[in-house]
């Protein structure tokens, strides 16, 4: 299955962001992609609240349903499955940071509400976002079981392993990976590590806003980077995610079969 990662710089204009998503999906479809992974905050960046003076919760209430409807319409038009993230009304003072998965017919097949909030590097996402409580999500797209991973989640190996235990053989990562000392190295290392330790494909997309790195990438089950982007504001990569490569990796490196789980003192 050909999978694309699309990176761009969304603005406070949610309708304009949807238009970019539609254009990039058309480009991916023309390149033969069956799935396109978009970044975290594709609906609009969290900074949109500061720019507009509108609370993020109210932006979520106004824009989440049109955003998901737009994804469904775009997927149906181009016959391509999509994964993208935005802010969803949680019924509380804070919105969820939610990834939506839509199949090629436009049906919403999964919603994942970010569980690991980015309370690190002098930032406190939990001040702005309600923690998700529905657990990990795996969806079926083509011949693949796709696990949904939202940015900071990628730092938690037990989370991605739980997705693989649920049957995932491809991890779709939507991120707004913030720039900073060693952050680019962390991104590349973590994405490759999650692929190696789970012997699965990882396709990761990150924002290219001024404070985020871009550097979207696709990594095979042995950790080889098969396609990668730089800091280009708007760009697309397409990789042929071959299931045979998973089978071969799990034959020569059967870590999932060989592992032993020990809990507690011995």
For each residue, the residues with C-beta under 8 A, 3 or more apart:
1: 34 35 141 142 143 144 240 241 243
2: 31 32 33 34 35 238 239 240 241
3: 33 34 35 36 37 170 201 203 218 238 239 241
4: 28 31 33 35 36 37 236 237 238 239
5: 36 37 203 204 205 216 217 218 227 229 236 237 239
6: 21 24 25 28 36 37 38 39 205 216 235 236
7: 39 205 206 207 208 214 216 229 232 234 235 236
8: 20 21 24 38 39 42 207 208 233 234 235
9: 207 208 209 210 233 234
10: 17 20 39 41 42 43 44 45 207 209
11: 16 17 44 45 48
12: 44 45 47 48 51 52
13: 16 17 44
14: 17 18 43 44 59 63 66 67
15: 18 19 66
16: 11 13 19 20
17: 10 11 13 14 20 21 42 43 44
18: 14 15 21 22 66 67 70 74
19: 15 16 22 23
20: 8 10 16 17 23 24 234
21: 6 8 17 18 24 25 38 42 70 71 74 82 84
22: 18 19 25 26 70 74 77
23: 19 20 26 27
24: 6 8 20 21 27 28 36 38 234 236
25: 6 21 22 28 29 36 74 75 78 80 82
26: 22 23 29 30 78
27: 23 24 30 31 236
28: 4 6 24 25 31 33 36 78 80 236 238
29: 25 26 32 33 78 79 80
30: 26 27
31: 2 4 27 28 236 238
32: 2 29 238
33: 2 3 4 28 29 36 80 238
34: 1 2 3 80 81 104 141 142
35: 1 2 3 4 80 81 82 83 141 142 144 146 172 203
36: 3 4 5 6 24 25 28 33 80 81 82 83
37: 3 4 5 6 82 83 84 172 173 174 203 204 205
38: 6 8 21 24 42 82 83 84 85 174 205
39: 6 7 8 10 42 84 85 174 175 176 205 206 207 216
40: 85 97 99 150 151 174 175 176 206 207
41: 10 44 45 46 85 86 87 176 207
42: 8 10 17 21 38 39 84 85 86 174
43: 10 14 17 63 64 67 84 85 86 87
44: 10 11 12 13 14 17 41 48 59 63 86 87
45: 10 11 12 41 48 176 207 209
46: 41 49 56 87 128 176
47: 12 50 51 209
48: 11 12 44 45 51 52 54 56 59
49: 46 52 53 54 55 56 59 128
50: 47 53
51: 12 47 48
52: 12 48 49 59
53: 49 50
54: 48 49 58 59
55: 49 58 59
56: 46 48 49 59 60 87 94 95 128
57: 60 61 89 90 92 93 94 95
58: 54 55 61 62
59: 14 44 48 49 52 54 55 56 62 63 87 95
60: 56 57 63 64 86 87 88 89 90 95 96
61: 57 58 64 89 95
62: 58 59 66
63: 14 43 44 59 60 66 67 86 87
64: 43 60 61 67 68 86 87 88 89 95 98
65: 68 69
66: 14 15 18 62 63 69 70
67: 14 18 43 63 64 70 71 84 86 100
68: 64 65 71 72 86 100 102 108
69: 65 66 72 73
70: 18 21 22 66 67 73 74
71: 21 67 68 74 75 82 84 100 102 108
72: 68 69 75 76 102 106 107 108
73: 69 70 76 77 106
74: 18 21 22 25 70 71 77 78 80 82
75: 25 71 72 78 79 80 81 82 102 103 104 105 106
76: 72 73 79 104 105 106
77: 22 73 74
78: 25 26 28 29 74 75
79: 29 75 76 104
80: 25 28 29 33 34 35 36 74 75 104
81: 34 35 36 75 101 102 103 104 141 142
82: 21 25 35 36 37 38 71 74 75 100 101 102
83: 35 36 37 38 99 100 101 102 146 148 172 174
84: 21 37 38 39 42 43 67 71 99 100 174
85: 38 39 40 41 42 43 97 98 99 100 150 174
86: 41 42 43 44 60 63 64 67 68 98 100
87: 41 43 44 46 56 59 60 63 64 95 96 97 98 129
88: 60 64 95 96 97 98 111 113
89: 57 60 61 64 95 96
90: 57 60 94 95 96 113 130
91:
92: 57 130
93: 57
94: 56 57 90 128 129 130
95: 56 57 59 60 61 64 87 88 89 90 129 130
96: 60 87 88 89 90 113 114 129 130 132
97: 40 85 87 88 113 114 117 125 129 132 150
98: 64 85 86 87 88 111 112 113 114 132
99: 40 83 84 85 110 111 112 114 137 148 150 172 174
100: 67 68 71 82 83 84 85 86 108 110 111
101: 81 82 83 108 109 110 111 112 137 139 141 146 148 172
102: 68 71 72 75 81 82 83 106 107 108 109
103: 75 81 106 107 109 139 141
104: 34 75 76 79 80 81
105: 75 76
106: 72 73 75 76 102 103
107: 72 102 103
108: 68 71 72 100 101 102 111
109: 101 102 103 139 140 141
110: 99 100 101 137 138 139 148
111: 88 98 99 100 101 108 134 137
112: 98 99 101 132 134 136 137 148 150
113: 88 90 96 97 98 130 131 132 133 134
114: 96 97 98 99 117 129 131 132 150 151 152 153
115: 131 132 133 135 136 150 153 159
116: 150 152 153 155 156 159
117: 97 114 125 126 129 131 152
118: 121 123 125 151 152
119: 123 124 125 126
120: 123 152
121: 118 178 180 183
122:
123: 118 119 120 178
124: 119 127 128
125: 97 117 118 119 128 129 152
126: 117 119 129 131
127: 124
128: 46 49 56 94 124 125
129: 87 94 95 96 97 114 117 125 126
130: 90 92 94 95 96 113
131: 113 114 115 117 126
132: 96 97 98 112 113 114 115
133: 113 115
134: 111 112 113 137
135: 115
136: 112 115 147 148 159 162 163 166
137: 99 101 110 111 112 134 147 148
138: 110 145 146 147 148 163 166 167 168
139: 101 103 109 110 145 146 148
140: 109 144 145 146
141: 1 34 35 81 101 103 109 144 146
142: 1 34 35 81
143: 1 243
144: 1 35 140 141 169 170 201 241 243
145: 138 139 140 166 167 168 169 170
146: 35 83 101 138 139 140 141 168 170 171 172
147: 136 137 138 160 163 164 166 168 170 171 172
148: 83 99 101 110 112 136 137 138 139 163 172 174
149: 153 154 159 160 163 171 172 173 174 194 204
150: 40 85 97 99 112 114 115 116 153 173 174 175
151: 40 114 118 154 173 174 175 176 177
152: 114 116 117 118 120 125 155 156
153: 114 115 116 149 150 156 159 160 173
154: 149 151 160 173 175 190 191 194 204
155: 116 152 186 190
156: 116 152 153 159 160
157: 160 161 193 194 197
158: 161 162
159: 115 116 136 149 153 156 162 163
160: 147 149 153 154 156 157 163 164 171 194 198
161: 157 158 164 165 197 198
162: 136 158 159 165 166
163: 136 138 147 148 149 159 160 166 168 171
164: 147 160 161 167 168 169 198 200 256
165: 161 162
166: 136 138 145 147 162 163
167: 138 145 164
168: 138 145 146 147 163 164 171 200
169: 144 145 164 200 201 243 246
170: 3 144 145 146 147 200 201 202 203 241
171: 146 147 149 160 163 168 194 195 198 200 201 202 203 204
172: 35 37 83 99 101 146 147 148 149 203 204
173: 37 149 150 151 153 154 191 202 203 204 205
174: 37 38 39 40 42 83 84 85 99 148 149 150 151 205
175: 39 40 150 151 154 187 204 205 206 207
176: 39 40 41 45 46 151 206 207 209 212
177: 151 183 187 206 207 212 213 215
178: 121 123 183 211 212 213
179: 183 184 211 212 213
180: 121 183
181:
182: 185 186
183: 121 177 178 179 180 186 187 213
184: 179 187 188 213 215
185: 182 188 189
186: 155 182 183 189 190
187: 175 177 183 184 190 191 204 206 213 215
188: 184 185 191 192 215 217 225
189: 185 186 192 193
190: 154 155 186 187 193 194
191: 154 173 187 188 194 195 202 204 217 219
192: 188 189 195 196 202 219 223 225
193: 157 189 190 196 197 223
194: 149 154 157 160 171 190 191 197 198 202
195: 171 191 192 198 199 200 201 202 219 220 221 222 223
196: 192 193 199 221 222 223
197: 157 161 193 194 255
198: 160 161 164 171 194 195 221 256
199: 195 196 221 222 246 249 250 253 255 256
200: 164 168 169 170 171 195 221 246
201: 3 144 169 170 171 195 218 219 220 221 241 245 246
202: 170 171 173 191 192 194 195 218 219
203: 3 5 35 37 170 171 172 173 217 218 219 239 241
204: 5 37 149 154 171 172 173 175 187 191 216 217 218 219
205: 5 6 7 37 38 39 173 174 175 216
206: 7 39 40 175 176 177 187 212 213 214 215 216
207: 7 8 9 10 39 40 41 45 175 176 177 212 214
208: 7 8 9 212 213 214 231 232 233 234 235
209: 9 10 45 47 176 212
210: 9
211: 178 179
212: 176 177 178 179 206 207 208 209
213: 177 178 179 183 184 187 206 208 231
214: 7 206 207 208 229 230 231 232 233 235
215: 177 184 187 188 206 228 229 230 231
216: 5 6 7 39 204 205 206 228 229 235 237
217: 5 188 191 203 204 225 227 228 229 237
218: 3 5 201 202 203 204 225 226 227 228 237 239 241
219: 191 192 195 201 202 203 204 223 224 225 226
220: 195 201 223 224 226 241 245 249
221: 195 196 198 199 200 201 245 246 249 250
222: 195 196 199 245 249 253
223: 192 193 195 196 219 220
224: 219 220
225: 188 192 217 218 219 228
226: 218 219 220 239
227: 5 217 218 237 238 239
228: 215 216 217 218 225 237
229: 5 7 214 215 216 217 232 235 236 237
230: 214 215 235
231: 208 213 214 215
232: 7 208 214 229 235
233: 8 9 208 214
234: 7 8 9 20 24 208
235: 6 7 8 208 214 216 229 230 232
236: 4 5 6 7 24 27 28 31 229
237: 4 5 216 217 218 227 228 229
238: 2 3 4 28 31 32 33 227
239: 2 3 4 5 203 218 226 227
240: 1 2
241: 1 2 3 144 170 201 203 218 220 245
242: 245 246
243: 1 143 144 169 246 247
244: 247 248
245: 201 220 221 222 241 242 248 249
246: 169 199 200 201 221 242 243 249 250
247: 243 244 250 251
248: 244 245 251 252
249: 199 220 221 222 245 246 252 253
250: 199 221 246 247 253 254 256 257
251: 247 248 254
252: 248 249
253: 199 222 249 250
254: 250 251 257 258
255: 197 199 258 259
256: 164 198 199 250 259
257: 250 254
258: 254 255
259: 255 256
260:
261:
262: 266
263:
264:
265:
266: 262
